[in-house]
Amino acid sequence: MLATLMAMLFLLDAQMASASWQPLIGNAFWPYADEAAKRYVTAGPDGLANYYKELPGTAHGRAYLLDATGAELTRQPVSSRIRALAFGLVKPRQTEVRLSIRQALIGTAVLGPDGQLYAFVVEVQQRPAIVPSLGPDAVWAVLAALLVLALLCFLIARDLASPAVQVSLAARRLAGGDLTARALDTNLARRNDEFANLARDFDDMAARIETLVQVQERLLWNISHELRSPLTRLSLALGIARRKAGADAQSTLDRIERETGQLNRLIEQLLTIARIKGGAAVSMSEAVDLLEVVAEIAADADFEARGHNRSVRTTIPYLATPATAIGSRDLLKSAIENVVRNAIRHTAPGTEVSIELELDAASRMAIVTVLDHGPGVPASELEHLFETFYRVSENGETGGAGLGLAITEQAMHVHAGWVKAVNAEGGGLKVQLAVPLR
């Protein structure tokens, strides 16, 4: 755009022909041509050459007098453009002006004293610099034009980039778990370019992903729900079998009962995840005393841990304000309890799991930190720790079904909180859960 502006200034500059040549343009031009013809007829080529030197503006241009054959009468070299202009002048006082970026040609036909028709042509060379030809007053006009061009370029760039930014924001929302994120809006839908096609393709992909996830969650809910009835009947049948079986079968029945209980807990966890993800009716208006919840979990977990040569220690500093959150007590308890039980399972024998509750006044959040003294988690797997059915391999062995920490992550999400896991400096895994306070 700047180059276009410069070219237009070259072409349209009113002073391109130089101020000294202005008297020669238009009706005032032909007297100079008439005098040139007279000088040639009366004084010959030398007189004509001297007259050229008397003309104004010779510092910026050159004059030519051509006869009907196109020959320059002072024997100066003549370009084809000048000769073409001269041949086009066929009657007296006919004036032509031809402009180009490098030069301006002004020509007129004149009838000499000898009755011959001559063509008088002035060639004005374009000056190499624009600003000096415009003068100091026009510099500000050029600067203003550049500012307008800059603003126009900015608006064009923003218009070109806004669809890409829109698609990028929608992609981030989709990656963050918002399956309803779409890139195509009313303004973008009216476009018929590559960005609009990209937005449409993105929306088709997002809709497909949303459908697949919904089908998966619905299938998970249906399977979990349908499995509860057979498990209930299996438990009843197990009780009847215990009464009818002899002492030798009791150990086998005990094993069946343990596996049935494990399967029942697994289905309960699946149903919990399905309820949270599916937006099932869960009371989120309870006033939950986090101090009470943490103390209750710690007491139960410590009783369980001591049977495996482990312990649970609770650290709760003085709280100036109540640690009360608004939400579902059952979900919050399940979220914290899953992390604590996971820590008990992985901490080394003879060590303790510490649970700490503190309040962050700046963010108005209660932060529960659970630290064990186990082997920790490979750094590459930390970000996947809270995914559904994800299990960390431990020397070829895997523990759990990969649902407990997934429930924790979903519970924190619906409470507008967060959960993260890092490897502790002294060994072990440190998990922090943050819940907004009332």
DORO-633770 format. One line per 10 residues: their letters; for each residue x, y, z of C-alpha. Coordinates in steps of 0.5 Angstrom, whole numbers. Layout:
% residues N
A = X/Y/Z  ... .
END
This chain:
% residues 438
MLATLMAMLF = 0/0/0  6/5/1  9/3/-5  2/5/-9  2/11/-5  9/13/-7  7/11/-15  1/15/-14  5/21/-12  10/20/-18 .
LLDAQMASAS = 4/20/-23  -1/26/-20  4/31/-17  2/37/-19  9/40/-19  12/34/-23  13/38/-29  17/43/-25  14/50/-23  19/53/-28 .
WQPLIGNAFW = 15/49/-33  8/51/-31  8/57/-36  9/53/-42  3/48/-41  -4/50/-44  -5/56/-48  2/59/-46  6/53/-49  5/55/-56 .
PYADEAAKRY = 8/62/-56  15/58/-54  14/53/-60  12/59/-65  19/63/-62  23/56/-63  20/55/-70  22/63/-72  29/62/-69  30/56/-73 .
VTAGPDGLAN = 28/59/-80  32/66/-79  38/63/-75  39/56/-76  40/50/-72  45/54/-68  40/60/-66  35/54/-64  40/51/-60  42/58/-56 .
YYKELPGTAH = 34/59/-56  34/52/-52  38/55/-47  34/61/-46  28/57/-44  26/57/-37  27/50/-33  32/47/-37  35/44/-31  30/39/-30 .
GRAYLLDATG = 28/38/-38  30/39/-45  27/42/-51  26/39/-58  24/42/-65  22/36/-70  20/37/-77  15/33/-81  20/27/-82  21/26/-74 .
AELTRQPVSS = 28/29/-75  31/34/-69  33/40/-72  39/41/-67  41/34/-69  40/32/-61  38/24/-60  31/23/-60  27/17/-56  22/14/-59 .
RIRALAFGLV = 16/16/-55  18/24/-57  18/22/-64  11/18/-63  8/24/-60  11/29/-65  8/25/-71  1/25/-67  1/33/-68  -2/34/-74 .
KPRQTEVRLS = -5/41/-74  -2/48/-71  -3/49/-64  -5/42/-62  -2/41/-55  -1/34/-52  1/32/-45  4/25/-44  6/23/-37  10/17/-34 .
IRQALIGTAV = 13/15/-27  20/18/-30  18/23/-35  13/28/-37  12/30/-45  9/36/-47  8/38/-54  5/42/-59  5/43/-67  7/50/-70 .
LGPDGQLYAF = 7/53/-77  13/56/-78  15/63/-82  17/58/-88  10/55/-88  12/48/-85  9/45/-79  14/43/-74  13/40/-67  16/43/-61 .
VVEVQQRPAI = 17/38/-55  19/39/-48  21/33/-44  21/34/-36  25/29/-32  22/26/-26  26/28/-20  28/22/-16  26/24/-9  18/25/-7 .
VPSLGPDAVW = 19/30/-1  23/35/-4  18/36/-10  12/36/-5  15/42/-1  15/42/7  8/43/8  6/37/4  10/32/9  5/32/14 .
AVLAALLVLA = 0/30/9  4/24/7  5/23/14  -2/23/16  -3/19/10  1/13/13  -2/14/19  -9/12/16  -5/7/12  -3/4/18 .
LLCFLIARDL = -10/4/21  -13/1/15  -7/-5/15  -9/-6/23  -16/-7/21  -15/-11/15  -10/-16/19  -15/-16/25  -20/-18/20  -16/-24/17 .
ASPAVQVSLA = -14/-26/24  -20/-26/28  -23/-32/25  -16/-36/27  -17/-33/34  -24/-35/35  -22/-42/32  -16/-43/37  -21/-40/43  -26/-46/41 .
ARRLAGGDLT = -20/-51/41  -18/-49/48  -25/-50/51  -26/-56/48  -19/-59/50  -21/-56/57  -27/-61/57  -32/-56/55  -35/-61/49  -40/-55/47 .
ARALDTNLAR = -35/-51/45  -36/-49/38  -32/-44/33  -37/-42/28  -42/-36/30  -46/-31/25  -41/-27/23  -36/-33/21  -42/-36/18  -43/-31/13 .
RNDEFANLAR = -36/-32/10  -34/-36/5  -27/-37/5  -22/-42/8  -23/-39/16  -30/-41/15  -29/-48/12  -24/-49/18  -29/-47/23  -34/-51/20 .
DFDDMAARIE = -30/-57/20  -28/-56/27  -35/-55/29  -37/-62/26  -31/-65/29  -33/-62/36  -40/-65/35  -38/-72/33  -33/-72/40  -39/-69/44 .
TLVQVQERLL = -43/-75/41  -38/-80/42  -37/-78/49  -44/-78/51  -45/-85/48  -40/-87/52  -42/-84/59  -49/-87/57  -47/-94/56  -42/-93/62 .
WNISHELRSP = -49/-91/66  -53/-97/63  -48/-102/64  -47/-100/71  -54/-100/73  -56/-106/70  -50/-110/73  -53/-108/80  -59/-113/80  -55/-119/78 .
LTRLSLALGI = -50/-117/84  -56/-116/89  -58/-123/87  -51/-126/87  -51/-124/94  -57/-127/96  -55/-133/93  -49/-133/97  -52/-132/103  -57/-138/102 .
ARRKAGADAQ = -50/-142/100  -47/-141/106  -53/-144/110  -53/-150/106  -46/-151/105  -41/-155/109  -35/-152/113  -30/-154/107  -34/-149/102  -33/-143/107 .
STLDRIERET = -27/-141/105  -29/-141/98  -35/-137/99  -31/-132/103  -27/-131/97  -33/-130/93  -36/-125/98  -30/-121/97  -30/-121/90  -37/-119/90 .
GQLNRLIEQL = -36/-114/94  -30/-111/90  -35/-111/84  -40/-108/88  -35/-102/90  -33/-102/83  -40/-101/80  -41/-96/85  -35/-92/83  -38/-92/76 .
LTIARIKGGA = -44/-90/78  -41/-84/82  -37/-82/76  -43/-83/71  -48/-78/75  -43/-73/76  -41/-73/68  -48/-73/67  -51/-68/71  -55/-72/75 .
AVSMSEAVDL = -59/-69/81  -54/-68/86  -55/-63/92  -50/-58/91  -53/-53/97  -50/-56/103  -46/-52/108  -40/-57/109  -35/-56/115  -29/-59/111 .
LEVVAEIAAD = -25/-59/118  -30/-64/120  -30/-68/114  -22/-69/114  -22/-71/121  -27/-76/120  -24/-79/114  -17/-79/118  -20/-83/124  -23/-88/119 .
ADFEARGHNR = -17/-88/115  -12/-89/121  -16/-95/124  -15/-98/117  -8/-96/116  -6/-99/123  -8/-106/120  -3/-106/115  3/-103/119  2/-96/117 .
SVRTTIPYLA = -1/-89/120  -5/-83/118  -3/-76/122  -7/-70/121  -4/-63/121  -10/-57/122  -7/-51/124  -11/-45/128  -16/-43/123  -19/-36/124 .
TPATAIGSRD = -25/-37/120  -29/-43/119  -27/-48/113  -34/-48/110  -35/-50/103  -42/-50/99  -43/-56/95  -44/-64/96  -42/-67/103  -42/-74/100 .
LLKSAIENVV = -38/-72/94  -33/-68/98  -32/-73/103  -31/-78/97  -26/-74/93  -21/-73/99  -22/-80/102  -20/-83/95  -14/-79/95  -12/-81/103 .
RNAIRHTAPG = -14/-89/101  -9/-89/95  -4/-86/99  -5/-91/105  -4/-97/99  2/-94/97  6/-91/103  12/-95/105  11/-100/111  12/-97/118 .
TEVSIELELD = 11/-90/115  5/-85/116  1/-81/111  0/-74/113  -7/-70/112  -6/-62/112  -12/-57/112  -10/-50/111  -14/-44/108  -11/-39/103 .
AASRMAIVTV = -14/-32/104  -12/-29/98  -16/-34/93  -21/-36/99  -20/-43/98  -19/-49/103  -13/-53/101  -12/-60/103  -5/-63/102  -4/-71/103 .
LDHGPGVPAS = 3/-73/103  5/-81/103  12/-84/103  11/-89/97  15/-89/91  12/-83/88  9/-83/80  14/-82/74  14/-75/72  11/-77/65 .
ELEHLFETFY = 5/-80/68  3/-75/73  -2/-71/68  -6/-77/67  -6/-79/74  -14/-77/75  -16/-80/68  -22/-85/68  -19/-92/68  -12/-90/68 .
RVSENGETGG = -7/-94/73  0/-93/74  4/-99/73  9/-101/79  14/-106/77  9/-110/73  3/-110/78  -2/-105/78  -7/-103/83  -14/-101/83 .
AGLGLAITEQ = -19/-100/77  -17/-93/76  -23/-90/78  -22/-87/85  -18/-81/83  -22/-80/77  -28/-79/82  -24/-74/86  -22/-70/79  -29/-70/77 .
AMHVHAGWVK = -32/-68/84  -27/-62/85  -29/-60/78  -36/-59/80  -34/-55/86  -30/-50/82  -24/-53/85  -18/-56/83  -13/-62/84  -6/-63/83 .
AVNAEGGGLK = -1/-68/84  7/-67/85  13/-72/87  15/-69/94  22/-67/94  24/-73/100  20/-78/96  13/-80/96  7/-77/92  4/-70/95 .
VQLAVPLR = -4/-69/92  -7/-62/94  -14/-61/93  -17/-54/93  -25/-52/95  -27/-45/95  -30/-43/101  -37/-40/103 .
END
